[in-house]
Amino acid sequence: MKILMGTKNPGKIEGARQAFATYFHEIEIEGIEVDSEVGGQPFNEEILEGATNRIKNLKKIAKEKGVKVDYYIASEAGITDLFGEWIDINMAVIEDEQGKQSIGTSQGFPIPKKYREEIKESELRKGNG
């Protein structure tokens, strides 16, 4: 089974390998650094947008290289206030070769008020996104 993952992070790749090994044998995971096309500190909907953009970019690379891929995996970390409090979360997207997607989130942890504006302002100054 061939899996492309939108990261070069060895810990994330190993985590995906362990998860897939629960259900599949002979897993090959290749980590590729791909652009999320969102800012360095995604907010709210940009978190999912970043992960799905990574999937899109992985698929583009696979097509250009003529590589058959069974699953694509991408994740994006960001902050959200969609639940009334600012929290840091990670969203993961897994897409199979037919285009079926599964989306999940990590547990979140609250961001103290004293850091919220600093985080937002630091990303706005960078001009990312």
Beta strands, then each sheet from edge to edge (+ up, - down):
strand 1: 2-5
strand 2: 28-31
strand 3: 71-80
strand 4: 87-96
strand 5: 101-105
strand 6: 109-110
sheet 1: 2+ 1+ 3+ 4- 5+
sheet 2: 2+ 1+ 3+ 4- 6+
end
